């Protein structure tokens, strides 16, 4: 089992953006020392209470300069929003600066505000993702790239530098929809999933589907190919863990719902067509959040939650969001990181 650190970086009015960055990098440096395997950095735009990290590649470069061993993951790059040639250059540069520690997570993104903000039609995201992924892989190869698609066109472009890892850094696709999961399986690309945006039963079935497709194409999946993201908090006393997590987690859940609903309504979406996820998150209770999305409690309770996740999904990596919502104080986050690695992981 591998253990990742996950950072989306919500920042609230009472918080300072620079402090959020400083604490994030300090936590990753600590994670490097404690033995965490990878730090995942998520790309988000335009809504600080959702995240103030629009450029995980830049943050990854800062992390690379201050760490020795921990891998640096993008979790994820919203590929349809980027010129894929520039994305290929940036990723290759970070792979070199980190001495081959980059893991390149990519996804389509599900927030309309990202597309509206960049002036990109939401309905183009699937085609842009498919084209951009093909360009990305071609750009990392040695021959000059020629590509002609609906959204991207290049002639005889020699992208430099190339990644240090050959033929390229390990890819991972965010597969929180059936379409994304099937695409990743057909391409034999590892996936990342989360119960924050999907029901447990749906995720279990999708993991079965992913393995079934990989078997059918002759490229069986291993546990390492499935990473699962959970909000996680551990304390010596289980109730203290739940109490310390509640405000941060619930404020985050509510802002997801509110921004999703506002975005859909602002752009004229029929209220009857608003996704069930937005409606569910707007009314969900904290006990329901704990039961369906999180792993929290004392070390024994967290161990049991991890064992259940391992059984449910066959995962080889747990992506740990120790500050889901961004409001848990830095010292409590570092305390839970230490306790997690000292009292939980050795027993899994």
KEKE-3310 file (N, C-alpha, C; in steps of 0.2 Angstrom, whole numbers, plus 5000, padded with zeros to 4 digits):
npx = (5004:5003:5004:4997:4998:4986:4982:4971:4968:4959:4954:4949:4940:4945:4958:4975:4983:4996:5001:4993:5000:5013:5011:5007:5018:5027:5020:5022:5035:5037:5030:5038:5049:5042:5039:5028:5022:5019:5015:5000:4994:4981:4973:4964:4952:4948:4939:4942:4938:4936:4948:4965:4975:4980:4990:4998:5010:5019:5019:5024:5037:5042:5041:5049:5062:5064:5063:5067:5064:5050:5037:5030:5014:5002:4986:4971:4979:4969:4967:4959:4959:4971:4984:4991:5004:5011:5008:5015:5028:5030:5027:5038:5049:5047:5048:5062:5067:5064:5071:5066:5053:5040:5023:5010:4995:4979:4964:4947:4939:4925:4918:4909:4912:4926:4927:4919:4926:4938:4933:4930:4920:4909:4904:4914:4924:4926:4931:4942:4950:4953:4960:4971:4977:4982:4991:5000:5006:5012:5021:5030:5038:5052:5052:5049:5033:5018:5001:4984:4969:4952:4953:4966:4981:4996:5012:5026:5033:5046:5046:5054:5062:5063:5054:5063:5060:5057:5047:5039:5033:5023:5006:4990:4973:4959:4945:4930:4919:4908:4912:4925:4932:4931:4938:4951:4953:4953:4964:4974:4978:4982:4971:4962:4951:4936:4926:4920:4913:4906:4895:4898:4894:4893:4907:4913:4908:4913:4926:4927:4923:4933:4944:4939:4939:4953:4958:4952:4958:4971:4980:4981:4975:4984:4984:4991:4986:4974:4970:4963:4955:4953:4945:4954:4956:4965:4965:4971:4960:4944:4932:4937:4944:4933:4926:4936:4937:4925:4919:4927:4926:4912:4910:4917:4910:4897:4901:4905:4892:4885:4892:4892:4878:4875:4883:4877:4864:4867:4871:4859:4854:4842:4832:4828:4837:4849:4863:4862:4872:4875:4863:4862:4874:4870:4861:4866:4871:4882:4885:4881:4891:4903:4900:4900:4910:4922:4937:4939:4944:4950:4966:4963:4950:4953:4962:4953:4944:4953:4956:4944:4942:4952:4948:4935:4939:4951:4962:4979:4984:4981:4975:4977:4968:4972:4968:4954:4944:4952:4952:4957:4969:4987:4996:4988:4986:4999:5001:4992:4996:5008:5004:4996:5006:5013:5005:4995:4998:5008:5001:4993)
npy = (4994:5011:5028:5043:5061:5074:5089:5102:5115:5125:5142:5153:5169:5172:5168:5168:5169:5167:5161:5149:5143:5142:5133:5122:5118:5115:5105:5095:5093:5088:5076:5070:5067:5058:5047:5047:5043:5051:5067:5075:5088:5099:5106:5121:5135:5152:5153:5156:5150:5138:5134:5140:5137:5137:5133:5119:5114:5124:5125:5112:5113:5121:5112:5102:5107:5107:5094:5077:5063:5060:5058:5069:5073:5078:5082:5085:5090:5100:5096:5099:5113:5118:5123:5109:5107:5116:5111:5099:5103:5110:5100:5091:5099:5100:5087:5085:5094:5088:5077:5066:5063:5065:5062:5062:5067:5068:5076:5079:5089:5095:5107:5119:5133:5134:5132:5142:5153:5153:5155:5143:5132:5121:5110:5106:5099:5085:5081:5090:5085:5072:5075:5083:5074:5064:5073:5077:5064:5062:5073:5070:5061:5056:5060:5074:5083:5081:5086:5086:5091:5094:5105:5107:5110:5106:5107:5098:5100:5101:5097:5102:5103:5084:5073:5067:5054:5040:5032:5043:5052:5043:5042:5046:5045:5055:5047:5049:5048:5037:5037:5043:5033:5022:5026:5027:5014:5007:5013:5008:5016:5021:5025:5038:5039:5045:5045:5057:5062:5052:5038:5025:5012:5014:5016:5005:4996:5002:5000:4986:4986:4993:4984:4973:4978:4981:4968:4962:4968:4963:4968:4967:4975:4981:4983:4995:5003:5009:5022:5030:5043:5050:5061:5062:5060:5058:5055:5053:5051:5046:5053:5066:5067:5067:5079:5089:5089:5093:5107:5112:5102:5102:5115:5116:5106:5112:5124:5118:5113:5125:5134:5126:5125:5139:5142:5134:5139:5152:5152:5148:5135:5123:5121:5108:5100:5101:5093:5078:5077:5090:5094:5084:5087:5099:5097:5087:5079:5080:5067:5059:5063:5058:5044:5041:5047:5049:5045:5043:5046:5037:5028:5014:5015:5022:5013:5002:5008:5010:4997:4993:5001:4995:4982:4985:4992:4987:4994:5001:5013:5025:5041:5054:5066:5077:5089:5092:5104:5115:5122:5116:5118:5120:5114:5104:5096:5092:5084:5074:5068:5063:5054:5045:5039:5033:5025:5019:5015:5005:4994:4990)
npz = (5000:4996:5001:4999:4999:4998:4991:4989:4992:4998:5003:5014:5019:5031:5031:5025:5010:5007:5018:5018:5007:5012:5023:5017:5009:5019:5025:5016:5015:5028:5026:5016:5025:5034:5026:5017:5001:4989:4984:4980:4970:4966:4952:4952:4948:4950:4961:4977:4990:4986:4980:4980:4971:4956:4948:4949:4944:4946:4960:4962:4958:4968:4978:4974:4976:4989:4994:4995:4991:4990:4979:4966:4962:4950:4953:4949:4933:4923:4909:4897:4897:4894:4882:4874:4870:4878:4890:4890:4889:4902:4911:4908:4911:4925:4929:4926:4935:4947:4947:4941:4948:4945:4944:4933:4934:4926:4920:4915:4922:4931:4933:4928:4929:4927:4913:4908:4913:4906:4893:4886:4878:4887:4882:4873:4880:4881:4868:4867:4878:4873:4862:4867:4875:4866:4859:4870:4873:4861:4860:4870:4864:4853:4839:4829:4831:4823:4821:4818:4823:4829:4838:4841:4832:4824:4817:4813:4826:4837:4853:4867:4884:4884:4895:4910:4915:4905:4894:4897:4911:4924:4920:4926:4927:4932:4937:4939:4932:4922:4909:4909:4916:4908:4897:4902:4906:4893:4888:4896:4907:4924:4937:4947:4960:4970:4985:4988:4977:4972:4975:4986:4982:4968:4965:4968:4959:4947:4949:4947:4934:4928:4930:4923:4909:4908:4908:4897:4887:4888:4897:4912:4927:4941:4959:4961:4951:4955:4963:4978:4984:5000:5013:5028:5045:5060:5077:5094:5102:5097:5095:5097:5085:5075:5079:5077:5064:5059:5056:5046:5036:5033:5029:5018:5010:5009:5001:4989:4985:4984:4975:4964:4961:4960:4949:4938:4938:4935:4922:4915:4917:4917:4931:4934:4928:4935:4942:4952:4961:4966:4972:4982:4990:4995:5005:5013:5029:5043:5049:5038:5029:5036:5035:5022:5015:5022:5031:5048:5065:5080:5080:5078:5072:5061:5054:5052:5043:5032:5029:5025:5013:5006:5004:4997:4985:4980:4980:4978:4983:4995:4994:5005:5012:5023:5027:5024:5017:5022:5034:5046:5059:5056:5064:5070:5058:5055:5066:5065:5053:5058:5068:5060:5052:5061:5070:5062:5048:5049:5052:5043)
capx = (5000:5006:5000:4998:4996:4982:4981:4967:4970:4954:4957:4943:4941:4949:4965:4980:4985:5003:5001:4991:5005:5019:5010:5006:5024:5030:5018:5024:5042:5037:5028:5044:5053:5039:5038:5023:5025:5018:5011:4996:4992:4975:4972:4957:4953:4943:4935:4947:4936:4937:4955:4969:4980:4979:4996:5001:5017:5023:5020:5028:5044:5044:5041:5055:5068:5064:5062:5072:5061:5043:5035:5026:5009:4997:4980:4974:4979:4963:4970:4956:4960:4978:4988:4994:5011:5014:5008:5020:5034:5030:5028:5045:5053:5046:5051:5069:5069:5062:5075:5061:5049:5034:5017:5006:4987:4975:4956:4943:4936:4918:4916:4907:4915:4932:4927:4916:4931:4943:4930:4930:4913:4909:4903:4920:4929:4928:4935:4948:4954:4955:4965:4976:4981:4986:4997:5004:5010:5017:5026:5036:5042:5058:5051:5044:5026:5013:4995:4979:4963:4947:4954:4973:4985:5004:5016:5034:5036:5050:5045:5060:5065:5059:5055:5068:5057:5056:5045:5036:5030:5017:5000:4984:4967:4953:4939:4924:4913:4909:4916:4932:4935:4931:4943:4957:4954:4955:4971:4978:4981:4980:4965:4961:4943:4935:4919:4917:4909:4903:4893:4902:4892:4895:4914:4915:4906:4917:4933:4926:4923:4940:4948:4937:4941:4960:4959:4949:4963:4977:4984:4978:4977:4987:4982:4994:4983:4969:4971:4957:4955:4948:4947:4956:4959:4966:4967:4971:4953:4940:4927:4941:4945:4927:4925:4941:4936:4918:4918:4931:4923:4905:4910:4919:4904:4892:4903:4904:4885:4883:4895:4889:4871:4875:4886:4872:4858:4869:4871:4853:4852:4835:4833:4826:4843:4855:4866:4860:4877:4875:4857:4864:4879:4867:4857:4869:4872:4889:4885:4881:4897:4907:4898:4900:4916:4928:4940:4941:4943:4956:4970:4960:4945:4955:4964:4947:4942:4958:4955:4937:4943:4956:4943:4930:4941:4957:4967:4986:4986:4976:4977:4975:4967:4972:4965:4949:4941:4957:4952:4961:4975:4993:4999:4984:4987:5005:5000:4988:5001:5013:5000:4994:5011:5016:5000:4990:5000:5012:4997:4988)
capy = (5000:5018:5033:5050:5068:5077:5096:5106:5122:5131:5148:5157:5176:5173:5165:5172:5164:5165:5156:5142:5139:5140:5127:5116:5115:5113:5098:5090:5092:5083:5070:5067:5064:5053:5042:5047:5041:5055:5073:5077:5095:5099:5113:5124:5142:5157:5153:5155:5146:5131:5133:5146:5134:5137:5130:5114:5113:5129:5123:5106:5115:5123:5106:5098:5110:5106:5087:5072:5057:5060:5059:5075:5072:5083:5078:5084:5095:5100:5095:5103:5120:5120:5121:5103:5107:5119:5107:5094:5107:5111:5093:5088:5103:5098:5080:5086:5098:5084:5071:5060:5061:5068:5058:5067:5066:5073:5075:5084:5094:5095:5113:5124:5139:5134:5133:5149:5158:5153:5155:5137:5129:5115:5104:5104:5096:5078:5081:5093:5080:5066:5077:5085:5068:5062:5078:5076:5058:5063:5078:5068:5056:5060:5063:5080:5081:5084:5084:5090:5089:5099:5110:5108:5109:5108:5105:5097:5104:5097:5099:5101:5096:5078:5071:5063:5047:5038:5037:5048:5051:5039:5045:5044:5049:5056:5043:5050:5047:5031:5039:5044:5027:5017:5029:5026:5007:5006:5015:5005:5021:5021:5030:5040:5040:5047:5044:5063:5064:5046:5033:5019:5006:5015:5016:4997:4993:5005:4997:4980:4987:4995:4978:4969:4980:4979:4960:4961:4971:4959:4972:4967:4980:4979:4987:5002:5006:5012:5026:5032:5049:5051:5065:5058:5063:5053:5058:5048:5050:5046:5059:5072:5068:5070:5086:5094:5089:5094:5113:5112:5097:5104:5122:5114:5103:5117:5128:5115:5113:5132:5136:5122:5127:5146:5141:5131:5144:5158:5151:5146:5128:5121:5118:5100:5097:5101:5086:5076:5078:5097:5094:5080:5090:5105:5095:5081:5080:5078:5060:5056:5064:5053:5037:5040:5051:5050:5040:5047:5043:5035:5024:5008:5016:5023:5007:4998:5012:5009:4990:4992:5003:4990:4977:4988:4995:4984:5000:5001:5019:5029:5048:5056:5074:5078:5096:5093:5111:5120:5126:5113:5121:5117:5109:5098:5092:5088:5079:5068:5065:5059:5048:5041:5035:5029:5020:5016:5012:4999:4988:4988)
capz = (5000:4996:5004:4996:5002:4993:4992:4984:4995:4999:5007:5017:5020:5037:5030:5021:5004:5007:5024:5015:5003:5016:5027:5012:5007:5025:5027:5011:5017:5033:5023:5013:5030:5037:5022:5012:4994:4984:4986:4974:4969:4962:4949:4952:4946:4951:4968:4983:4995:4983:4980:4977:4968:4949:4945:4953:4941:4949:4967:4962:4957:4974:4982:4972:4978:4996:4996:4992:4990:4989:4972:4965:4958:4949:4955:4942:4928:4919:4902:4891:4898:4892:4876:4877:4870:4884:4896:4889:4891:4909:4914:4907:4915:4932:4929:4926:4941:4953:4946:4939:4953:4943:4942:4929:4934:4922:4920:4911:4926:4931:4935:4922:4930:4924:4906:4906:4914:4900:4887:4882:4878:4891:4877:4870:4885:4880:4862:4869:4882:4869:4857:4871:4878:4861:4858:4875:4872:4855:4861:4874:4860:4850:4833:4829:4832:4818:4824:4816:4826:4829:4842:4841:4826:4825:4811:4814:4832:4842:4860:4872:4885:4885:4902:4912:4914:4898:4888:4900:4918:4925:4920:4930:4925:4937:4933:4943:4928:4918:4903:4910:4918:4902:4893:4906:4905:4886:4887:4902:4911:4931:4939:4954:4961:4977:4987:4989:4972:4970:4980:4987:4977:4961:4964:4968:4952:4942:4949:4944:4926:4926:4929:4917:4903:4907:4907:4890:4882:4889:4901:4918:4932:4948:4964:4961:4946:4957:4969:4981:4989:5006:5018:5033:5051:5065:5084:5099:5104:5090:5095:5095:5077:5072:5081:5074:5057:5057:5053:5040:5031:5031:5026:5011:5006:5007:4996:4983:4983:4983:4969:4958:4960:4957:4942:4934:4937:4932:4915:4913:4917:4919:4938:4934:4925:4940:4944:4958:4966:4969:4976:4988:4994:4998:5011:5017:5036:5044:5050:5032:5026:5039:5033:5015:5011:5026:5036:5053:5072:5083:5075:5076:5068:5054:5052:5050:5037:5027:5027:5021:5007:5002:5002:4992:4979:4978:4979:4980:4985:4998:4994:5011:5012:5030:5029:5019:5018:5023:5041:5051:5060:5053:5069:5070:5052:5056:5072:5062:5049:5062:5071:5054:5049:5067:5073:5057:5042:5050:5054:5037)
cpx = (5004:5001:5002:4996:4992:4981:4977:4967:4964:4957:4951:4945:4946:4956:4969:4983:4992:5004:4999:4996:5011:5017:5009:5013:5028:5027:5020:5032:5042:5035:5034:5048:5049:5038:5032:5026:5024:5013:5007:4993:4987:4975:4965:4958:4947:4939:4940:4945:4935:4944:4959:4976:4979:4984:5000:5008:5021:5025:5024:5035:5047:5045:5048:5061:5069:5063:5067:5069:5054:5041:5030:5021:5005:4990:4973:4976:4973:4965:4966:4957:4967:4980:4992:5002:5015:5014:5013:5027:5035:5031:5035:5050:5053:5049:5059:5071:5068:5067:5071:5056:5041:5029:5012:4998:4984:4968:4953:4940:4928:4914:4915:4911:4922:4932:4924:4922:4936:4940:4930:4923:4914:4908:4909:4925:4931:4933:4942:4953:4957:4961:4972:4980:4985:4992:5002:5009:5015:5022:5032:5040:5047:5056:5047:5037:5022:5006:4990:4972:4958:4949:4962:4977:4992:5007:5024:5036:5040:5050:5051:5059:5060:5059:5061:5066:5055:5052:5042:5034:5024:5011:4995:4978:4962:4947:4933:4918:4914:4913:4923:4936:4936:4937:4950:4958:4956:4962:4976:4982:4978:4975:4966:4953:4942:4927:4916:4912:4905:4900:4897:4901:4894:4903:4916:4914:4911:4924:4933:4926:4930:4944:4946:4939:4949:4961:4957:4954:4970:4982:4981:4980:4980:4984:4985:4990:4977:4970:4964:4958:4950:4950:4948:4958:4959:4968:4967:4964:4948:4935:4931:4942:4939:4925:4929:4940:4929:4917:4921:4928:4916:4905:4912:4913:4899:4894:4903:4897:4883:4886:4893:4882:4871:4878:4881:4866:4860:4869:4865:4851:4845:4836:4832:4832:4849:4857:4864:4865:4877:4869:4859:4868:4876:4863:4861:4871:4879:4890:4885:4888:4903:4906:4900:4907:4922:4931:4942:4940:4950:4960:4967:4954:4947:4958:4958:4944:4946:4957:4949:4938:4948:4952:4938:4933:4947:4962:4974:4988:4980:4979:4973:4974:4966:4969:4959:4945:4946:4957:4955:4967:4981:4995:4995:4985:4993:5005:4997:4992:5006:5010:4998:5000:5014:5011:4996:4993:5004:5008:4992:4992)
cpy = (5006:5023:5040:5055:5071:5084:5099:5114:5127:5136:5152:5164:5177:5171:5169:5167:5162:5160:5149:5139:5137:5134:5121:5113:5112:5106:5093:5088:5087:5076:5066:5064:5058:5047:5041:5046:5047:5061:5075:5084:5096:5106:5115:5132:5146:5158:5151:5150:5139:5129:5139:5143:5132:5133:5125:5113:5118:5127:5116:5108:5117:5117:5102:5101:5109:5099:5083:5066:5057:5062:5065:5073:5078:5079:5082:5090:5094:5101:5099:5110:5123:5119:5115:5103:5111:5115:5101:5097:5108:5105:5090:5092:5101:5091:5080:5089:5093:5078:5065:5058:5063:5062:5063:5064:5071:5071:5080:5090:5094:5101:5118:5130:5140:5135:5140:5154:5159:5154:5149:5134:5122:5109:5102:5100:5089:5078:5084:5089:5075:5069:5079:5079:5065:5066:5077:5070:5059:5068:5075:5063:5060:5063:5070:5079:5085:5081:5089:5087:5095:5106:5112:5106:5111:5104:5104:5101:5099:5100:5097:5105:5090:5077:5067:5055:5046:5032:5043:5047:5047:5044:5042:5048:5049:5053:5043:5050:5040:5032:5039:5037:5022:5019:5026:5018:5005:5008:5012:5010:5020:5026:5032:5041:5043:5047:5051:5065:5058:5042:5028:5013:5007:5014:5009:4994:4996:5002:4990:4981:4989:4989:4974:4971:4979:4972:4959:4963:4968:4963:4973:4972:4977:4984:4994:5006:5010:5016:5029:5038:5049:5057:5061:5062:5058:5057:5052:5046:5051:5052:5065:5073:5070:5077:5091:5094:5092:5101:5114:5108:5100:5111:5120:5111:5108:5122:5125:5115:5120:5135:5132:5124:5134:5146:5139:5136:5150:5158:5147:5139:5127:5118:5110:5096:5097:5095:5084:5077:5085:5097:5090:5084:5096:5103:5089:5083:5078:5070:5056:5057:5059:5046:5036:5042:5050:5044:5044:5044:5041:5030:5018:5009:5018:5017:5003:5001:5010:5002:4989:4995:4999:4985:4979:4989:4991:4989:4998:5007:5023:5037:5051:5064:5075:5085:5097:5100:5116:5123:5122:5116:5117:5112:5103:5093:5088:5083:5073:5065:5060:5053:5043:5036:5031:5024:5017:5012:5005:4993:4986:4983)
cpz = (5000:4999:5001:5000:4997:4996:4987:4986:4995:5004:5008:5018:5026:5037:5025:5016:5005:5013:5022:5011:5007:5020:5023:5011:5013:5027:5022:5013:5023:5030:5019:5019:5034:5033:5018:5005:4989:4986:4980:4975:4964:4959:4949:4950:4949:4957:4974:4988:4992:4983:4977:4974:4960:4945:4949:4950:4945:4956:4967:4961:4964:4979:4981:4975:4986:4999:4992:4989:4987:4982:4971:4960:4956:4949:4954:4938:4924:4912:4897:4891:4896:4885:4878:4875:4875:4890:4896:4891:4899:4913:4914:4911:4923:4933:4930:4933:4947:4952:4945:4944:4951:4941:4939:4929:4930:4922:4916:4915:4925:4933:4929:4923:4927:4916:4904:4907:4909:4893:4882:4883:4882:4887:4873:4874:4883:4873:4864:4873:4878:4865:4861:4873:4872:4859:4864:4875:4866:4856:4865:4870:4856:4844:4833:4828:4826:4820:4821:4819:4825:4833:4843:4834:4826:4819:4813:4820:4836:4849:4864:4878:4885:4893:4904:4912:4907:4898:4891:4907:4918:4924:4924:4929:4931:4934:4938:4939:4925:4912:4904:4912:4913:4898:4896:4905:4899:4885:4892:4906:4919:4932:4946:4955:4968:4978:4988:4983:4969:4975:4980:4982:4970:4960:4964:4961:4947:4943:4946:4936:4924:4925:4924:4911:4902:4905:4900:4885:4883:4893:4908:4923:4938:4953:4964:4955:4948:4964:4972:4986:4994:5010:5024:5039:5057:5072:5089:5102:5098:5090:5094:5088:5074:5073:5078:5067:5054:5053:5046:5034:5028:5028:5019:5007:5004:5002:4989:4980:4980:4976:4963:4956:4957:4950:4937:4933:4934:4924:4912:4913:4920:4926:4939:4932:4930:4942:4951:4964:4970:4973:4982:4992:4998:5004:5015:5024:5037:5046:5043:5028:5029:5036:5026:5011:5015:5029:5042:5060:5075:5078:5073:5071:5061:5051:5049:5043:5031:5024:5023:5014:5002:4999:4996:4985:4976:4977:4982:4983:4989:4997:5000:5011:5020:5032:5024:5021:5020:5030:5047:5053:5058:5058:5070:5064:5053:5061:5069:5057:5052:5065:5066:5052:5055:5069:5068:5052:5043:5051:5048:5033)
residu = (UNK:UNK:UNK:UNK:UNK:UNK:UNK:UNK:UNK:UNK:UNK:UNK:UNK:UNK:UNK:UNK:UNK:UNK:UNK:UNK:UNK:UNK:UNK:UNK:UNK:UNK:UNK:UNK:UNK:UNK:UNK:UNK:UNK:UNK:UNK:UNK:UNK:UNK:UNK:UNK:UNK:UNK:UNK:UNK:UNK:UNK:UNK:UNK:UNK:UNK:UNK:UNK:UNK:UNK:UNK:UNK:UNK:UNK:UNK:UNK:UNK:UNK:UNK:UNK:UNK:UNK:UNK:UNK:UNK:UNK:UNK:UNK:UNK:UNK:UNK:UNK:UNK:UNK:UNK:UNK:UNK:UNK:UNK:UNK:UNK:UNK:UNK:UNK:UNK:UNK:UNK:UNK:UNK:UNK:UNK:UNK:UNK:UNK:UNK:UNK:UNK:UNK:UNK:UNK:UNK:UNK:UNK:UNK:UNK:UNK:UNK:UNK:UNK:UNK:UNK:UNK:UNK:UNK:UNK:UNK:UNK:UNK:UNK:UNK:UNK:UNK:UNK:UNK:UNK:UNK:UNK:UNK:UNK:UNK:UNK:UNK:UNK:UNK:UNK:UNK:UNK:UNK:UNK:UNK:UNK:UNK:UNK:UNK:UNK:UNK:UNK:UNK:UNK:UNK:UNK:UNK:UNK:UNK:UNK:UNK:UNK:UNK:UNK:UNK:UNK:UNK:UNK:UNK:UNK:UNK:UNK:UNK:UNK:UNK:UNK:UNK:UNK:UNK:UNK:UNK:UNK:UNK:UNK:UNK:UNK:UNK:UNK:UNK:UNK:UNK:UNK:UNK:UNK:UNK:UNK:UNK:UNK:UNK:UNK:UNK:UNK:UNK:UNK:UNK:UNK:UNK:UNK:UNK:UNK:UNK:UNK:UNK:UNK:UNK:UNK:UNK:UNK:UNK:UNK:UNK:UNK:UNK:UNK:UNK:UNK:UNK:UNK:UNK:UNK:UNK:UNK:UNK:UNK:UNK:UNK:UNK:UNK:UNK:UNK:UNK:UNK:UNK:UNK:UNK:UNK:UNK:UNK:UNK:UNK:UNK:UNK:UNK:UNK:UNK:UNK:UNK:UNK:UNK:UNK:UNK:UNK:UNK:UNK:UNK:UNK:UNK:UNK:UNK:UNK:UNK:UNK:UNK:UNK:UNK:UNK:UNK:UNK:UNK:UNK:UNK:UNK:UNK:UNK:UNK:UNK:UNK:UNK:UNK:UNK:UNK:UNK:UNK:UNK:UNK:UNK:UNK:UNK:UNK:UNK:UNK:UNK:UNK:UNK:UNK:UNK:UNK:UNK:UNK:UNK:UNK:UNK:UNK:UNK:UNK:UNK:UNK:UNK:UNK:UNK:UNK:UNK:UNK:UNK:UNK:UNK:UNK:UNK:UNK:UNK:UNK:UNK:UNK:UNK:UNK:UNK:UNK:UNK:UNK:UNK:UNK:UNK:UNK:UNK:UNK:UNK:UNK:UNK:UNK)
# end
